[in-house]
Amino acid sequence: MRYPVIKPPTKQEQALIRRKIKEVVKAQGGLRPAARHLKIKSSYLGSLLDGTKNNPGDWYLRKLGLRRVTYIEEV
């Protein structure tokens, strides 16, 4: 069984992910309360925020109010 290849996010997409995390952190008053609110480990959320991890799965993206979309266009 082959699994679909998920391309890593572009720099703009990574910036969007970090911006959404920062919004939640600001609203919740810190990284740990934000992680608790999103039901994500604070270490993973911190890694996404500082760029150590940069390709979160769809479950994490949904928690941040984002979704992964793939487009196919005629050239």
PDB file of N, CA, C and O in Angstrom:
ATOM      1  N   MET A   1       0.850  -1.181   0.000  1.00  0.00           N
ATOM      2  CA  MET A   1       0.000   0.000   0.000  1.00  0.00           C
ATOM      3  C   MET A   1       0.894   1.242   0.000  1.00  0.00           C
ATOM      4  O   MET A   1       1.795   1.371   0.829  1.00  0.00           O
ATOM      5  N   ARG A   2       0.639   2.127  -0.917  1.00  0.00           N
ATOM      6  CA  ARG A   2       1.422   3.363  -1.000  1.00  0.00           C
ATOM      7  C   ARG A   2       0.666   4.485  -0.319  1.00  0.00           C
ATOM      8  O   ARG A   2      -0.547   4.629  -0.474  1.00  0.00           O
ATOM      9  N   TYR A   3       1.405   5.272   0.433  1.00  0.00           N
ATOM     10  CA  TYR A   3       0.816   6.419   1.094  1.00  0.00           C
ATOM     11  C   TYR A   3       1.059   7.653   0.243  1.00  0.00           C
ATOM     12  O   TYR A   3       2.091   7.750  -0.420  1.00  0.00           O
ATOM     13  N   PRO A   4       0.125   8.597   0.250  1.00  0.00           N
ATOM     14  CA  PRO A   4       0.322   9.805  -0.555  1.00  0.00           C
ATOM     15  C   PRO A   4       1.501  10.627  -0.038  1.00  0.00           C
ATOM     16  O   PRO A   4       1.740  10.705   1.167  1.00  0.00           O
ATOM     17  N   VAL A   5       2.216  11.224  -0.950  1.00  0.00           N
ATOM     18  CA  VAL A   5       3.344  12.080  -0.588  1.00  0.00           C
ATOM     19  C   VAL A   5       2.800  13.464  -0.256  1.00  0.00           C
ATOM     20  O   VAL A   5       2.087  14.069  -1.056  1.00  0.00           O
ATOM     21  N   ILE A   6       3.141  13.953   0.917  1.00  0.00           N
ATOM     22  CA  ILE A   6       2.683  15.279   1.337  1.00  0.00           C
ATOM     23  C   ILE A   6       3.872  16.219   1.217  1.00  0.00           C
ATOM     24  O   ILE A   6       4.886  16.053   1.894  1.00  0.00           O
ATOM     25  N   LYS A   7       3.730  17.200   0.351  1.00  0.00           N
ATOM     26  CA  LYS A   7       4.830  18.142   0.155  1.00  0.00           C
ATOM     27  C   LYS A   7       4.976  19.033   1.381  1.00  0.00           C
ATOM     28  O   LYS A   7       3.982  19.384   2.016  1.00  0.00           O
ATOM     29  N   PRO A   8       6.197  19.396   1.712  1.00  0.00           N
ATOM     30  CA  PRO A   8       6.387  20.289   2.861  1.00  0.00           C
ATOM     31  C   PRO A   8       5.802  21.666   2.563  1.00  0.00           C
ATOM     32  O   PRO A   8       5.767  22.083   1.405  1.00  0.00           O
ATOM     33  N   PRO A   9       5.347  22.368   3.581  1.00  0.00           N
ATOM     34  CA  PRO A   9       4.768  23.688   3.361  1.00  0.00           C
ATOM     35  C   PRO A   9       5.801  24.690   2.857  1.00  0.00           C
ATOM     36  O   PRO A   9       6.982  24.613   3.196  1.00  0.00           O
ATOM     37  N   THR A  10       5.334  25.623   2.047  1.00  0.00           N
ATOM     38  CA  THR A  10       6.206  26.696   1.563  1.00  0.00           C
ATOM     39  C   THR A  10       6.518  27.647   2.713  1.00  0.00           C
ATOM     40  O   THR A  10       5.941  27.529   3.794  1.00  0.00           O
ATOM     41  N   LYS A  11       7.419  28.579   2.482  1.00  0.00           N
ATOM     42  CA  LYS A  11       7.760  29.573   3.514  1.00  0.00           C
ATOM     43  C   LYS A  11       6.524  30.377   3.915  1.00  0.00           C
ATOM     44  O   LYS A  11       6.340  30.685   5.092  1.00  0.00           O
ATOM     45  N   GLN A  12       5.675  30.718   2.938  1.00  0.00           N
ATOM     46  CA  GLN A  12       4.455  31.475   3.244  1.00  0.00           C
ATOM     47  C   GLN A  12       3.504  30.650   4.093  1.00  0.00           C
ATOM     48  O   GLN A  12       2.890  31.171   5.024  1.00  0.00           O
ATOM     49  N   GLU A  13       3.377  29.357   3.779  1.00  0.00           N
ATOM     50  CA  GLU A  13       2.492  28.486   4.554  1.00  0.00           C
ATOM     51  C   GLU A  13       3.027  28.293   5.970  1.00  0.00           C
ATOM     52  O   GLU A  13       2.256  28.244   6.929  1.00  0.00           O
ATOM     53  N   GLN A  14       4.357  28.184   6.100  1.00  0.00           N
ATOM     54  CA  GLN A  14       4.961  28.067   7.431  1.00  0.00           C
ATOM     55  C   GLN A  14       4.697  29.331   8.244  1.00  0.00           C
ATOM     56  O   GLN A  14       4.428  29.257   9.443  1.00  0.00           O
ATOM     57  N   ALA A  15       4.775  30.491   7.591  1.00  0.00           N
ATOM     58  CA  ALA A  15       4.513  31.753   8.276  1.00  0.00           C
ATOM     59  C   ALA A  15       3.054  31.815   8.728  1.00  0.00           C
ATOM     60  O   ALA A  15       2.764  32.325   9.811  1.00  0.00           O
ATOM     61  N   LEU A  16       2.134  31.301   7.910  1.00  0.00           N
ATOM     62  CA  LEU A  16       0.721  31.271   8.276  1.00  0.00           C
ATOM     63  C   LEU A  16       0.501  30.380   9.498  1.00  0.00           C
ATOM     64  O   LEU A  16      -0.244  30.749  10.406  1.00  0.00           O
ATOM     65  N   ILE A  17       1.135  29.226   9.528  1.00  0.00           N
ATOM     66  CA  ILE A  17       1.018  28.318  10.670  1.00  0.00           C
ATOM     67  C   ILE A  17       1.528  29.008  11.938  1.00  0.00           C
ATOM     68  O   ILE A  17       0.875  28.965  12.981  1.00  0.00           O
ATOM     69  N   ARG A  18       2.694  29.643  11.842  1.00  0.00           N
ATOM     70  CA  ARG A  18       3.249  30.336  13.014  1.00  0.00           C
ATOM     71  C   ARG A  18       2.347  31.491  13.455  1.00  0.00           C
ATOM     72  O   ARG A  18       2.169  31.721  14.651  1.00  0.00           O
ATOM     73  N   ARG A  19       1.779  32.215  12.488  1.00  0.00           N
ATOM     74  CA  ARG A  19       0.886  33.328  12.836  1.00  0.00           C
ATOM     75  C   ARG A  19      -0.342  32.828  13.592  1.00  0.00           C
ATOM     76  O   ARG A  19      -0.762  33.445  14.571  1.00  0.00           O
ATOM     77  N   LYS A  20      -0.921  31.708  13.140  1.00  0.00           N
ATOM     78  CA  LYS A  20      -2.092  31.155  13.821  1.00  0.00           C
ATOM     79  C   LYS A  20      -1.736  30.705  15.235  1.00  0.00           C
ATOM     80  O   LYS A  20      -2.519  30.897  16.165  1.00  0.00           O
ATOM     81  N   ILE A  21      -0.548  30.103  15.398  1.00  0.00           N
ATOM     82  CA  ILE A  21      -0.119  29.678  16.729  1.00  0.00           C
ATOM     83  C   ILE A  21       0.050  30.896  17.636  1.00  0.00           C
ATOM     84  O   ILE A  21      -0.377  30.883  18.791  1.00  0.00           O
ATOM     85  N   LYS A  22       0.672  31.939  17.109  1.00  0.00           N
ATOM     86  CA  LYS A  22       0.874  33.157  17.904  1.00  0.00           C
ATOM     87  C   LYS A  22      -0.451  33.773  18.328  1.00  0.00           C
ATOM     88  O   LYS A  22      -0.565  34.279  19.445  1.00  0.00           O
ATOM     89  N   GLU A  23      -1.456  33.738  17.454  1.00  0.00           N
ATOM     90  CA  GLU A  23      -2.783  34.262  17.797  1.00  0.00           C
ATOM     91  C   GLU A  23      -3.379  33.495  18.972  1.00  0.00           C
ATOM     92  O   GLU A  23      -3.917  34.097  19.901  1.00  0.00           O
ATOM     93  N   VAL A  24      -3.284  32.168  18.930  1.00  0.00           N
ATOM     94  CA  VAL A  24      -3.838  31.345  20.007  1.00  0.00           C
ATOM     95  C   VAL A  24      -3.046  31.560  21.297  1.00  0.00           C
ATOM     96  O   VAL A  24      -3.629  31.647  22.377  1.00  0.00           O
ATOM     97  N   VAL A  25      -1.723  31.644  21.184  1.00  0.00           N
ATOM     98  CA  VAL A  25      -0.883  31.864  22.365  1.00  0.00           C
ATOM     99  C   VAL A  25      -1.251  33.197  23.018  1.00  0.00           C
ATOM    100  O   VAL A  25      -1.368  33.275  24.241  1.00  0.00           O
ATOM    101  N   LYS A  26      -1.431  34.228  22.222  1.00  0.00           N
ATOM    102  CA  LYS A  26      -1.787  35.539  22.766  1.00  0.00           C
ATOM    103  C   LYS A  26      -3.166  35.497  23.420  1.00  0.00           C
ATOM    104  O   LYS A  26      -3.359  36.048  24.504  1.00  0.00           O
ATOM    105  N   ALA A  27      -4.118  34.848  22.766  1.00  0.00           N
ATOM    106  CA  ALA A  27      -5.477  34.777  23.298  1.00  0.00           C
ATOM    107  C   ALA A  27      -5.553  33.965  24.593  1.00  0.00           C
ATOM    108  O   ALA A  27      -6.349  34.277  25.479  1.00  0.00           O
ATOM    109  N   GLN A  28      -4.720  32.923  24.700  1.00  0.00           N
ATOM    110  CA  GLN A  28      -4.760  32.044  25.873  1.00  0.00           C
ATOM    111  C   GLN A  28      -3.803  32.479  26.977  1.00  0.00           C
ATOM    112  O   GLN A  28      -3.880  31.975  28.097  1.00  0.00           O
ATOM    113  N   GLY A  29      -2.899  33.415  26.671  1.00  0.00           N
ATOM    114  CA  GLY A  29      -2.004  33.933  27.697  1.00  0.00           C
ATOM    115  C   GLY A  29      -0.719  33.163  27.884  1.00  0.00           C
ATOM    116  O   GLY A  29      -0.083  33.283  28.931  1.00  0.00           O
ATOM    117  N   GLY A  30      -0.318  32.377  26.909  1.00  0.00           N
ATOM    118  CA  GLY A  30       0.946  31.657  27.009  1.00  0.00           C
ATOM    119  C   GLY A  30       0.924  30.395  26.179  1.00  0.00           C
ATOM    120  O   GLY A  30      -0.124  29.952  25.709  1.00  0.00           O
ATOM    121  N   LEU A  31       2.110  29.821  26.010  1.00  0.00           N
ATOM    122  CA  LEU A  31       2.241  28.627  25.174  1.00  0.00           C
ATOM    123  C   LEU A  31       1.571  27.408  25.802  1.00  0.00           C
ATOM    124  O   LEU A  31       0.849  26.679  25.120  1.00  0.00           O
ATOM    125  N   ARG A  32       1.801  27.184  27.083  1.00  0.00           N
ATOM    126  CA  ARG A  32       1.215  26.008  27.735  1.00  0.00           C
ATOM    127  C   ARG A  32      -0.309  26.075  27.803  1.00  0.00           C
ATOM    128  O   ARG A  32      -0.969  25.076  27.520  1.00  0.00           O
ATOM    129  N   PRO A  33      -0.895  27.233  28.173  1.00  0.00           N
ATOM    130  CA  PRO A  33      -2.365  27.297  28.137  1.00  0.00           C
ATOM    131  C   PRO A  33      -2.919  27.132  26.715  1.00  0.00           C
ATOM    132  O   PRO A  33      -3.988  26.550  26.527  1.00  0.00           O
ATOM    133  N   ALA A  34      -2.197  27.639  25.726  1.00  0.00           N
ATOM    134  CA  ALA A  34      -2.630  27.478  24.331  1.00  0.00           C
ATOM    135  C   ALA A  34      -2.590  26.012  23.936  1.00  0.00           C
ATOM    136  O   ALA A  34      -3.511  25.518  23.286  1.00  0.00           O
ATOM    137  N   ALA A  35      -1.529  25.314  24.323  1.00  0.00           N
ATOM    138  CA  ALA A  35      -1.414  23.890  24.021  1.00  0.00           C
ATOM    139  C   ALA A  35      -2.528  23.104  24.697  1.00  0.00           C
ATOM    140  O   ALA A  35      -3.101  22.191  24.103  1.00  0.00           O
ATOM    141  N   ARG A  36      -2.831  23.459  25.933  1.00  0.00           N
ATOM    142  CA  ARG A  36      -3.918  22.797  26.655  1.00  0.00           C
ATOM    143  C   ARG A  36      -5.248  23.048  25.951  1.00  0.00           C
ATOM    144  O   ARG A  36      -6.063  22.136  25.810  1.00  0.00           O
ATOM    145  N   HIS A  37      -5.465  24.280  25.511  1.00  0.00           N
ATOM    146  CA  HIS A  37      -6.696  24.650  24.812  1.00  0.00           C
ATOM    147  C   HIS A  37      -6.852  23.873  23.494  1.00  0.00           C
ATOM    148  O   HIS A  37      -7.945  23.417  23.159  1.00  0.00           O
ATOM    149  N   LEU A  38      -5.751  23.731  22.761  1.00  0.00           N
ATOM    150  CA  LEU A  38      -5.779  23.032  21.469  1.00  0.00           C
ATOM    151  C   LEU A  38      -5.665  21.515  21.606  1.00  0.00           C
ATOM    152  O   LEU A  38      -5.859  20.780  20.638  1.00  0.00           O
ATOM    153  N   LYS A  39      -5.344  21.045  22.839  1.00  0.00           N
ATOM    154  CA  LYS A  39      -5.120  19.614  23.084  1.00  0.00           C
ATOM    155  C   LYS A  39      -3.945  19.082  22.263  1.00  0.00           C
ATOM    156  O   LYS A  39      -4.005  18.006  21.669  1.00  0.00           O
ATOM    157  N   ILE A  40      -2.864  19.886  22.254  1.00  0.00           N
ATOM    158  CA  ILE A  40      -1.609  19.546  21.579  1.00  0.00           C
ATOM    159  C   ILE A  40      -0.511  19.635  22.634  1.00  0.00           C
ATOM    160  O   ILE A  40      -0.578  20.495  23.512  1.00  0.00           O
ATOM    161  N   LYS A  41       0.490  18.776  22.568  1.00  0.00           N
ATOM    162  CA  LYS A  41       1.607  18.863  23.506  1.00  0.00           C
ATOM    163  C   LYS A  41       2.312  20.207  23.343  1.00  0.00           C
ATOM    164  O   LYS A  41       2.542  20.668  22.225  1.00  0.00           O
ATOM    165  N   SER A  42       2.650  20.823  24.463  1.00  0.00           N
ATOM    166  CA  SER A  42       3.281  22.143  24.412  1.00  0.00           C
ATOM    167  C   SER A  42       4.646  22.089  23.727  1.00  0.00           C
ATOM    168  O   SER A  42       5.043  23.053  23.072  1.00  0.00           O
ATOM    169  N   SER A  43       5.365  20.981  23.868  1.00  0.00           N
ATOM    170  CA  SER A  43       6.674  20.872  23.216  1.00  0.00           C
ATOM    171  C   SER A  43       6.524  20.853  21.695  1.00  0.00           C
ATOM    172  O   SER A  43       7.332  21.450  20.984  1.00  0.00           O
ATOM    173  N   TYR A  44       5.489  20.167  21.195  1.00  0.00           N
ATOM    174  CA  TYR A  44       5.270  20.118  19.746  1.00  0.00           C
ATOM    175  C   TYR A  44       4.818  21.490  19.238  1.00  0.00           C
ATOM    176  O   TYR A  44       5.262  21.944  18.184  1.00  0.00           O
ATOM    177  N   LEU A  45       3.941  22.139  19.988  1.00  0.00           N
ATOM    178  CA  LEU A  45       3.483  23.471  19.591  1.00  0.00           C
ATOM    179  C   LEU A  45       4.661  24.444  19.564  1.00  0.00           C
ATOM    180  O   LEU A  45       4.763  25.271  18.658  1.00  0.00           O
ATOM    181  N   GLY A  46       5.546  24.346  20.549  1.00  0.00           N
ATOM    182  CA  GLY A  46       6.743  25.188  20.575  1.00  0.00           C
ATOM    183  C   GLY A  46       7.665  24.903  19.406  1.00  0.00           C
ATOM    184  O   GLY A  46       8.260  25.821  18.842  1.00  0.00           O
ATOM    185  N   SER A  47       7.787  23.631  19.038  1.00  0.00           N
ATOM    186  CA  SER A  47       8.621  23.262  17.887  1.00  0.00           C
ATOM    187  C   SER A  47       8.049  23.809  16.587  1.00  0.00           C
ATOM    188  O   SER A  47       8.796  24.229  15.703  1.00  0.00           O
ATOM    189  N   LEU A  48       6.730  23.806  16.470  1.00  0.00           N
ATOM    190  CA  LEU A  48       6.104  24.409  15.282  1.00  0.00           C
ATOM    191  C   LEU A  48       6.336  25.914  15.266  1.00  0.00           C
ATOM    192  O   LEU A  48       6.584  26.506  14.216  1.00  0.00           O
ATOM    193  N   LEU A  49       6.252  26.516  16.429  1.00  0.00           N
ATOM    194  CA  LEU A  49       6.408  27.966  16.528  1.00  0.00           C
ATOM    195  C   LEU A  49       7.824  28.420  16.209  1.00  0.00           C
ATOM    196  O   LEU A  49       8.008  29.435  15.537  1.00  0.00           O
ATOM    197  N   ASP A  50       8.835  27.677  16.683  1.00  0.00           N
ATOM    198  CA  ASP A  50      10.213  28.106  16.427  1.00  0.00           C
ATOM    199  C   ASP A  50      10.785  27.556  15.118  1.00  0.00           C
ATOM    200  O   ASP A  50      11.924  27.862  14.767  1.00  0.00           O
ATOM    201  N   GLY A  51      10.002  26.744  14.390  1.00  0.00           N
ATOM    202  CA  GLY A  51      10.441  26.269  13.081  1.00  0.00           C
ATOM    203  C   GLY A  51      11.216  24.966  13.098  1.00  0.00           C
ATOM    204  O   GLY A  51      11.647  24.492  12.047  1.00  0.00           O
ATOM    205  N   THR A  52      11.403  24.370  14.286  1.00  0.00           N
ATOM    206  CA  THR A  52      12.088  23.084  14.360  1.00  0.00           C
ATOM    207  C   THR A  52      11.289  22.024  13.605  1.00  0.00           C
ATOM    208  O   THR A  52      11.842  21.243  12.832  1.00  0.00           O
ATOM    209  N   LYS A  53       9.995  22.012  13.841  1.00  0.00           N
ATOM    210  CA  LYS A  53       9.069  21.166  13.076  1.00  0.00           C
ATOM    211  C   LYS A  53       8.322  22.096  12.132  1.00  0.00           C
ATOM    212  O   LYS A  53       7.913  23.188  12.528  1.00  0.00           O
ATOM    213  N   ASN A  54       8.142  21.667  10.880  1.00  0.00           N
ATOM    214  CA  ASN A  54       7.492  22.593   9.948  1.00  0.00           C
ATOM    215  C   ASN A  54       6.448  21.939   9.060  1.00  0.00           C
ATOM    216  O   ASN A  54       5.947  22.576   8.133  1.00  0.00           O
ATOM    217  N   ASN A  55       6.106  20.671   9.323  1.00  0.00           N
ATOM    218  CA  ASN A  55       5.131  20.013   8.465  1.00  0.00           C
ATOM    219  C   ASN A  55       4.112  19.258   9.319  1.00  0.00           C
ATOM    220  O   ASN A  55       4.133  18.028   9.381  1.00  0.00           O
ATOM    221  N   PRO A  56       3.207  20.017   9.987  1.00  0.00           N
ATOM    222  CA  PRO A  56       2.235  19.350  10.853  1.00  0.00           C
ATOM    223  C   PRO A  56       1.215  18.559  10.041  1.00  0.00           C
ATOM    224  O   PRO A  56       0.930  18.883   8.889  1.00  0.00           O
ATOM    225  N   GLY A  57       0.684  17.537  10.653  1.00  0.00           N
ATOM    226  CA  GLY A  57      -0.342  16.729  10.004  1.00  0.00           C
ATOM    227  C   GLY A  57      -1.674  17.460   9.931  1.00  0.00           C
ATOM    228  O   GLY A  57      -1.854  18.525  10.521  1.00  0.00           O
ATOM    229  N   ASP A  58      -2.589  16.867   9.202  1.00  0.00           N
ATOM    230  CA  ASP A  58      -3.903  17.484   9.004  1.00  0.00           C
ATOM    231  C   ASP A  58      -4.651  17.686  10.328  1.00  0.00           C
ATOM    232  O   ASP A  58      -5.365  18.676  10.488  1.00  0.00           O
ATOM    233  N   TRP A  59      -4.490  16.755  11.274  1.00  0.00           N
ATOM    234  CA  TRP A  59      -5.167  16.866  12.567  1.00  0.00           C
ATOM    235  C   TRP A  59      -4.733  18.146  13.279  1.00  0.00           C
ATOM    236  O   TRP A  59      -5.567  18.873  13.819  1.00  0.00           O
ATOM    237  N   TYR A  60      -3.421  18.424  13.279  1.00  0.00           N
ATOM    238  CA  TYR A  60      -2.898  19.628  13.928  1.00  0.00           C
ATOM    239  C   TYR A  60      -3.346  20.889  13.192  1.00  0.00           C
ATOM    240  O   TYR A  60      -3.670  21.901  13.813  1.00  0.00           O
ATOM    241  N   LEU A  61      -3.361  20.813  11.872  1.00  0.00           N
ATOM    242  CA  LEU A  61      -3.806  21.979  11.103  1.00  0.00           C
ATOM    243  C   LEU A  61      -5.266  22.302  11.412  1.00  0.00           C
ATOM    244  O   LEU A  61      -5.625  23.471  11.559  1.00  0.00           O
ATOM    245  N   ARG A  62      -6.101  21.285  11.508  1.00  0.00           N
ATOM    246  CA  ARG A  62      -7.519  21.520  11.832  1.00  0.00           C
ATOM    247  C   ARG A  62      -7.665  22.164  13.200  1.00  0.00           C
ATOM    248  O   ARG A  62      -8.519  23.029  13.392  1.00  0.00           O
ATOM    249  N   LYS A  63      -6.838  21.749  14.151  1.00  0.00           N
ATOM    250  CA  LYS A  63      -6.879  22.354  15.488  1.00  0.00           C
ATOM    251  C   LYS A  63      -6.570  23.849  15.430  1.00  0.00           C
ATOM    252  O   LYS A  63      -7.059  24.623  16.254  1.00  0.00           O
ATOM    253  N   LEU A  64      -5.750  24.254  14.447  1.00  0.00           N
ATOM    254  CA  LEU A  64      -5.388  25.667  14.287  1.00  0.00           C
ATOM    255  C   LEU A  64      -6.334  26.415  13.362  1.00  0.00           C
ATOM    256  O   LEU A  64      -6.145  27.606  13.113  1.00  0.00           O
ATOM    257  N   GLY A  65      -7.354  25.728  12.847  1.00  0.00           N
ATOM    258  CA  GLY A  65      -8.295  26.373  11.935  1.00  0.00           C
ATOM    259  C   GLY A  65      -7.769  26.465  10.516  1.00  0.00           C
ATOM    260  O   GLY A  65      -8.164  27.352   9.759  1.00  0.00           O
ATOM    261  N   LEU A  66      -6.875  25.548  10.149  1.00  0.00           N
ATOM    262  CA  LEU A  66      -6.292  25.528   8.808  1.00  0.00           C
ATOM    263  C   LEU A  66      -6.581  24.184   8.158  1.00  0.00           C
ATOM    264  O   LEU A  66      -7.000  23.243   8.832  1.00  0.00           O
ATOM    265  N   ARG A  67      -6.360  24.091   6.859  1.00  0.00           N
ATOM    266  CA  ARG A  67      -6.467  22.808   6.172  1.00  0.00           C
ATOM    267  C   ARG A  67      -5.489  22.779   5.013  1.00  0.00           C
ATOM    268  O   ARG A  67      -5.133  23.817   4.454  1.00  0.00           O
ATOM    269  N   ARG A  68      -5.062  21.575   4.661  1.00  0.00           N
ATOM    270  CA  ARG A  68      -4.126  21.371   3.562  1.00  0.00           C
ATOM    271  C   ARG A  68      -4.954  21.190   2.287  1.00  0.00           C
ATOM    272  O   ARG A  68      -5.880  20.380   2.256  1.00  0.00           O
ATOM    273  N   VAL A  69      -4.620  21.940   1.246  1.00  0.00           N
ATOM    274  CA  VAL A  69      -5.338  21.862  -0.024  1.00  0.00           C
ATOM    275  C   VAL A  69      -4.324  21.620  -1.140  1.00  0.00           C
ATOM    276  O   VAL A  69      -3.274  22.260  -1.192  1.00  0.00           O
ATOM    277  N   THR A  70      -4.654  20.690  -2.028  1.00  0.00           N
ATOM    278  CA  THR A  70      -3.798  20.416  -3.180  1.00  0.00           C
ATOM    279  C   THR A  70      -4.551  20.819  -4.431  1.00  0.00           C
ATOM    280  O   THR A  70      -5.724  20.484  -4.591  1.00  0.00           O
ATOM    281  N   TYR A  71      -3.890  21.526  -5.305  1.00  0.00           N
ATOM    282  CA  TYR A  71      -4.505  21.970  -6.553  1.00  0.00           C
ATOM    283  C   TYR A  71      -3.862  21.305  -7.747  1.00  0.00           C
ATOM    284  O   TYR A  71      -2.658  21.052  -7.763  1.00  0.00           O
ATOM    285  N   ILE A  72      -4.675  21.026  -8.740  1.00  0.00           N
ATOM    286  CA  ILE A  72      -4.172  20.563 -10.034  1.00  0.00           C
ATOM    287  C   ILE A  72      -4.734  21.534 -11.066  1.00  0.00           C
ATOM    288  O   ILE A  72      -5.946  21.735 -11.154  1.00  0.00           O
ATOM    289  N   GLU A  73      -3.840  22.129 -11.839  1.00  0.00           N
ATOM    290  CA  GLU A  73      -4.258  23.108 -12.846  1.00  0.00           C
ATOM    291  C   GLU A  73      -3.731  22.718 -14.206  1.00  0.00           C
ATOM    292  O   GLU A  73      -2.686  22.077 -14.319  1.00  0.00           O
ATOM    293  N   GLU A  74      -4.455  23.106 -15.237  1.00  0.00           N
ATOM    294  CA  GLU A  74      -3.994  22.912 -16.605  1.00  0.00           C
ATOM    295  C   GLU A  74      -2.986  24.008 -16.920  1.00  0.00           C
ATOM    296  O   GLU A  74      -3.204  25.174 -16.589  1.00  0.00           O
ATOM    297  N   VAL A  75      -1.888  23.633 -17.557  1.00  0.00           N
ATOM    298  CA  VAL A  75      -0.834  24.607 -17.868  1.00  0.00           C
ATOM    299  C   VAL A  75      -0.993  25.131 -19.268  1.00  0.00           C
ATOM    300  O   VAL A  75      -0.198  25.961 -19.710  1.00  0.00           O
TER     301      VAL A  75
END
